[in-house]
């Protein structure tokens, strides 16, 4: 039975925790004075922490993967990430993320939104929330853009179509349908005819909601089609050296496109690199995919710093879960949501820092576990977005942006 004193103590602690979360979010908002941008490097399929940011070379679970020293004292990466190792002093590595979802689709939903799937609501992704909460004046491009994505987890959920991700399948080519198939004169005539037809339904504020939304989407599409900001999609304007530095593969092109889109004012960009579902030939696959990741991501991080975009841009790199400490009979590793790695950089984060620790023998729970809701609450706070603020769904249900609590020991040392 809870006594009056116990109740007052627990209530006071809860209020203090809420106040601290709001204070940290406000500090993130006020610290730089400019809105933040968000880049998610999504490693689809679940990368192995042991072959990326948390190697345990020389142990029974380490396998053949060697560890290499990094620019941050005492931190080692897997051998496939030498360029990123040179930038480790600019990163925060979370090595003890834990999830309750070990299935690909459920885990992807969980990490992208911060919530576990449920039948009654479809939650928005972090990118959609950033697009809604951090608007950009004068932006003709969509505020949330997803590159190389081949799943359904870039949805805006109950936030609606206005904040849905605009998908780019091939960043080396301009997006399709951005040029009118007819001459400008004929296009303008078509628009005038559309206006006449809509006017017959009444004044704009008297039109049905679906018609008004369709009109708004048409206006946005036409504005984008006629905007000079489309040049952000044109990678051919970059030098051959820059293209080679990023890598002329879909992921490298995606990272380069992300940098260009951020410069234009796009608020949230997601770049996907698949190929991490390594139930078999885990070590060969991680050597291959790690090399691609290392080249493209390191080039983007350096570019963001050189262009003074790093402080206002939060970069997050991770997948839906990690891989088992045990090596299976196919020389692979299976799903492991009980302690995996996520990398963060930029946005004033303390650099060269590791939080959490996994067991070198693979048998114990990680030290200082970080839940997925706490991770997503931290990301939102770093973007200057209060995680406890509620949205009201179209059905009238209030839902917080996040059910987690920001990692205060990390955010309290924001630079």
C-alpha positions in Angstrom: 0.0 0.0 0.0 1.4 3.5 -0.9 1.5 5.9 2.0 0.9 9.6 1.6 4.6 10.3 2.0 5.6 7.7 -0.6 2.9 9.1 -3.0 4.2 12.7 -2.6 7.8 11.6 -3.1 7.1 9.7 -6.3 4.9 12.5 -7.7 7.6 15.1 -7.0 10.2 13.0 -8.7 8.0 12.5 -11.7 7.4 16.3 -11.9 11.1 17.0 -11.6 11.9 14.5 -14.4 9.3 16.1 -16.7 10.7 19.6 -15.9 14.2 18.4 -16.6 13.2 17.0 -19.9 11.6 20.2 -20.9 14.6 22.2 -19.8 16.9 20.0 -21.8 14.7 20.4 -24.9 14.6 24.1 -24.5 18.4 24.3 -24.1 18.7 22.4 -27.4 16.3 24.9 -29.0 18.0 28.0 -27.5 21.6 26.8 -27.6 22.3 27.6 -31.2 19.3 29.8 -32.1 18.6 28.0 -35.4 16.4 24.9 -36.1 18.1 21.6 -36.4 18.0 19.1 -39.2 17.9 15.4 -39.0 19.7 12.7 -41.1 19.0 9.0 -40.5 21.4 6.6 -42.0 19.3 3.5 -41.9 21.1 0.1 -42.0 18.3 -2.1 -43.1 18.3 -5.7 -42.0 20.0 -5.3 -38.6 23.8 -4.8 -38.7 26.0 -6.7 -36.3 27.4 -4.5 -33.5 30.4 -6.8 -33.4 31.3 -6.1 -37.0 30.7 -2.3 -36.8 30.9 -0.1 -33.7 31.4 -2.7 -30.9 33.9 -5.3 -31.9 35.1 -7.9 -29.3 38.2 -9.2 -31.2 40.0 -12.1 -29.5 36.9 -13.3 -27.6 34.8 -16.4 -28.2 32.0 -14.2 -29.7 34.3 -11.9 -31.7 34.8 -14.2 -34.7 37.5 -13.2 -37.3 36.7 -9.5 -37.2 39.7 -7.4 -36.1 39.3 -4.2 -34.0 41.1 -1.0 -35.0 42.0 2.0 -32.9 40.1 5.2 -33.5 40.7 8.9 -33.1 38.9 8.7 -29.7 41.1 7.3 -27.0 40.0 3.9 -25.8 37.3 3.4 -28.5 37.7 0.8 -31.2 35.7 0.1 -34.3 35.6 -3.0 -36.6 38.3 -3.1 -39.2 35.8 -2.4 -42.0 35.3 1.2 -40.8 38.8 2.9 -41.1 37.5 6.3 -42.3 34.8 6.5 -39.7 37.4 5.5 -37.1 39.3 8.7 -38.0 36.2 10.6 -37.1 35.3 8.8 -33.9 36.3 11.8 -31.8 33.3 13.6 -33.3 30.8 10.8 -32.5 28.7 9.5 -29.6 28.4 5.7 -29.7 25.5 4.0 -27.8 26.5 0.4 -27.4 23.7 -0.8 -25.2 20.5 -0.1 -27.0 17.8 -2.7 -26.2 14.6 -3.3 -28.0 11.5 -5.5 -27.3 11.2 -6.3 -31.0 13.2 -9.0 -32.7 11.2 -9.2 -36.0 12.4 -7.1 -39.0 9.1 -5.3 -39.7 8.2 -4.7 -36.1 11.8 -3.6 -35.2 11.9 -1.2 -38.2 8.7 0.4 -37.0 9.9 0.5 -33.4 13.2 2.2 -34.2 11.7 4.6 -36.8 8.9 5.8 -34.5 9.9 5.0 -31.0 6.7 3.0 -30.5 5.9 -0.7 -30.8 3.3 -1.5 -33.5 -0.3 -1.6 -32.4 -3.5 -2.1 -34.5 -5.3 1.1 -33.5 -2.8 3.7 -34.6 0.0 4.3 -37.1 2.7 6.4 -35.5 4.7 9.0 -37.5 8.4 8.5 -38.0 11.0 10.8 -36.4 11.5 12.4 -39.8 7.9 13.2 -40.2 7.8 14.7 -36.7 10.8 16.8 -37.6 9.2 18.0 -40.8 6.1 19.1 -38.9 7.7 20.6 -35.9 10.6 22.4 -37.7 9.0 24.2 -40.7 11.2 26.0 -43.2 10.1 29.3 -44.7 10.6 29.4 -48.5 11.3 25.7 -49.0 9.8 24.5 -52.3 11.0 20.9 -51.8 9.3 18.4 -49.5 10.6 18.8 -45.9 11.1 15.1 -45.5 13.0 13.0 -48.1 13.8 9.3 -48.1 16.5 7.9 -50.4 17.0 4.3 -51.4 14.1 3.2 -49.1 12.4 -0.1 -50.0 10.1 -0.6 -47.0 7.0 1.1 -45.7 8.4 2.8 -42.6 8.8 6.4 -43.8 5.1 7.0 -43.1 3.7 10.2 -41.4 1.0 8.1 -39.7 -1.7 10.2 -38.1 0.2 13.5 -39.1 -1.2 13.0 -42.6 0.1 13.2 -46.1 1.6 16.7 -45.8 4.5 15.2 -43.8 4.9 11.9 -45.7 8.4 11.2 -47.0 9.1 12.0 -50.6 11.0 9.0 -51.9 13.9 9.0 -54.3 14.8 5.6 -55.7 18.0 6.6 -57.6 19.8 9.6 -56.2 22.1 9.7 -59.2 19.2 10.7 -61.4 16.7 13.6 -61.0 13.3 12.4 -59.5 10.7 11.5 -62.0 7.8 13.7 -63.0 9.4 17.0 -62.0 9.2 18.3 -65.5 5.9 19.0 -67.2 5.2 16.8 -70.3 3.6 19.9 -71.9 4.8 23.4 -72.6 4.4 26.1 -69.9 1.6 27.8 -71.8 -0.5 24.7 -72.0 0.3 23.8 -68.4 -0.9 27.2 -67.2 -4.1 26.8 -69.3 -4.7 23.4 -67.6 -4.3 25.1 -64.2 -6.8 27.8 -65.1 -9.3 25.2 -66.2 -8.9 23.4 -62.9 -9.4 26.7 -61.0 -12.7 27.2 -63.0 -13.9 23.8 -62.2 -13.1 24.1 -58.5 -14.7 27.6 -58.3 -18.1 26.0 -59.3 -18.0 24.1 -56.0 -18.0 27.3 -54.0 -15.5 29.5 -52.2 -12.2 27.9 -51.0 -13.3 27.7 -47.4 -16.5 26.0 -48.4 -14.9 23.2 -50.4 -14.8 19.6 -48.9 -11.7 18.8 -47.0 -10.5 16.3 -49.6 -10.8 18.8 -52.4 -8.9 21.5 -50.4 -6.1 19.1 -49.7 -5.9 18.0 -53.3 -5.7 21.7 -54.3 -2.9 22.3 -51.8 -1.0 19.3 -53.0 -1.3 20.5 -56.6 0.0 23.9 -55.6 3.0 22.4 -53.8 3.7 20.1 -56.8 3.6 23.0 -59.3 5.8 25.1 -57.0 8.3 22.3 -56.7 8.3 21.8 -60.5 9.1 25.4 -61.1 11.6 25.9 -58.4 15.4 26.4 -58.8 15.7 24.3 -55.6 15.4 21.3 -57.8 19.1 21.7 -58.5 19.7 20.0 -55.1 18.9 16.7 -56.8 21.5 17.2 -59.6 24.7 15.4 -58.5 26.3 16.0 -61.8 27.2 19.6 -60.7 29.6 18.1 -58.1 33.3 17.6 -59.0 34.6 14.2 -60.0 36.7 14.2 -56.8 33.7 14.7 -54.6 31.7 12.0 -56.4 34.6 9.6 -56.0 35.1 10.5 -52.3 31.5 9.7 -51.5 31.5 6.6 -53.8 29.5 6.3 -57.0 27.1 3.7 -55.6 23.5 4.2 -54.5 24.5 4.8 -50.9 27.3 7.2 -51.6 25.1 9.1 -54.0 22.4 9.2 -51.3 24.8 10.7 -48.7 25.9 13.3 -51.2 22.3 14.1 -52.1 21.5 14.3 -48.4 24.2 17.0 -47.9 22.9 19.0 -50.9 19.3 18.7 -49.6 20.2 19.9 -46.2 21.9 23.0 -47.7 18.7 23.7 -49.5 16.7 23.6 -46.3 15.2 20.1 -46.3 14.5 19.4 -42.6 14.8 15.5 -42.5 16.6 13.2 -44.9 16.9 9.4 -44.6 19.4 7.3 -46.6 19.1 3.6 -46.6 21.8 1.0 -47.0 20.5 -2.6 -47.0 22.3 -5.9 -47.0 22.7 -6.4 -43.3 20.4 -9.4 -42.7 23.3 -11.8 -42.3 22.0 -15.1 -41.1 24.7 -16.6 -43.4 28.1 -15.4 -44.4 27.9 -12.6 -41.9 31.6 -11.7 -42.0 31.9 -11.4 -45.8 28.7 -9.4 -46.0 29.8 -7.0 -43.2 33.2 -6.5 -44.9 31.3 -5.6 -48.1 28.6 -3.4 -46.6 30.9 -1.9 -44.1 33.2 -0.6 -46.8 30.3 1.1 -48.6 29.0 2.6 -45.3 32.5 3.8 -44.3 33.1 5.7 -47.5 29.8 7.4 -47.9 29.0 8.3 -44.3 32.5 9.5 -43.5 32.5 11.8 -46.6 29.1 13.3 -45.5 30.3 13.9 -42.0 33.4 15.7 -43.2 31.4 17.7 -45.7 28.9 18.8 -43.0 31.8 20.0 -40.8 33.5 21.8 -43.7 30.3 23.6 -44.6 29.6 24.4 -40.9 26.4 22.4 -41.0 27.4 19.8 -38.4 26.3 21.8 -35.3 22.8 22.2 -36.7 22.5 18.7 -38.0 21.9 15.5 -36.1 23.2 12.4 -37.8 21.9 9.0 -36.5 23.2 5.7 -37.9 21.7 2.3 -37.0 19.3 -0.5 -37.8 16.3 -2.3 -36.3 18.5 -4.5 -34.0 21.9 -6.1 -33.8 23.2 -9.7 -34.3 23.7 -12.6 -31.9 27.0 -13.1 -30.0 26.8 -16.7 -31.1 27.9 -17.6 -34.7 25.5 -20.1 -36.3 26.3 -23.1 -38.5 26.1 -20.9 -41.6 28.9 -18.6 -40.5 26.2 -16.1 -39.7 24.6 -14.2 -36.8 20.9 -14.1 -36.0 18.6 -11.4 -34.7 19.7 -9.8 -31.4 17.7 -6.9 -29.9 19.3 -7.2 -26.4 22.3 -4.9 -26.8 23.3 -3.2 -30.1 24.9 -0.1 -31.3 23.6 3.3 -32.6 26.0 6.1 -33.7 25.1 9.8 -33.3 27.0 12.9 -34.4 26.5 16.6 -34.6 23.9 18.8 -33.0 26.3 19.9 -30.3 26.6 16.4 -28.8 29.6 15.5 -26.7 32.1 13.8 -29.0 34.3 10.8 -28.5 31.9 9.4 -26.0 30.6 5.8 -25.5 27.6 5.0 -23.5 26.9 1.4 -22.4 28.9 -1.8 -22.6 28.1 -5.3 -23.9 29.5 -8.5 -22.4 32.6 -9.7 -24.2 31.4 -13.3 -23.6 27.8 -12.5 -24.8 26.1 -14.1 -21.8 25.1 -11.0 -19.6 22.8 -8.1 -20.2 24.5 -4.9 -21.3 25.7 -2.4 -18.8 23.6 0.8 -18.7 20.9 -0.3 -21.2 19.2 2.3 -23.4 15.6 1.6 -24.4 14.3 2.5 -27.9 11.8 5.0 -26.4 14.6 6.7 -24.5 16.7 6.8 -27.6 13.9 8.4 -29.7 13.1 10.9 -26.9 16.8 11.9 -26.9 16.8 12.4 -30.7 13.7 14.6 -30.5 15.2 16.6 -27.7 18.5 17.1 -29.7 16.3 18.5 -32.5 14.8 21.0 -30.1 11.4 19.1 -30.1 9.8 18.4 -26.7 9.2 14.7 -26.6 6.3 14.9 -24.1 4.1 17.2 -26.2 1.0 15.5 -27.3 -0.5 15.2 -30.8 -4.2 14.7 -31.3 -4.9 12.0 -33.8 -7.7 12.4 -36.4 -9.7 10.0 -34.1 -9.3 12.4 -31.2 -6.7 10.3 -29.3 -3.9 12.2 -27.5 -0.5 10.6 -28.1 2.9 11.9 -26.9 5.7 12.3 -29.4 7.6 9.8 -27.3 6.9 7.6 -24.4 10.6 7.7 -23.4 12.8 10.0 -21.4 15.8 11.8 -22.8 19.2 10.5 -21.7 20.0 13.4 -19.4 23.6 12.3 -18.7 24.3 12.7 -22.4 22.3 15.9 -23.0 23.5 17.7 -19.9 27.0 18.0 -21.5 25.8 19.5 -24.8 28.4 21.9 -26.2 
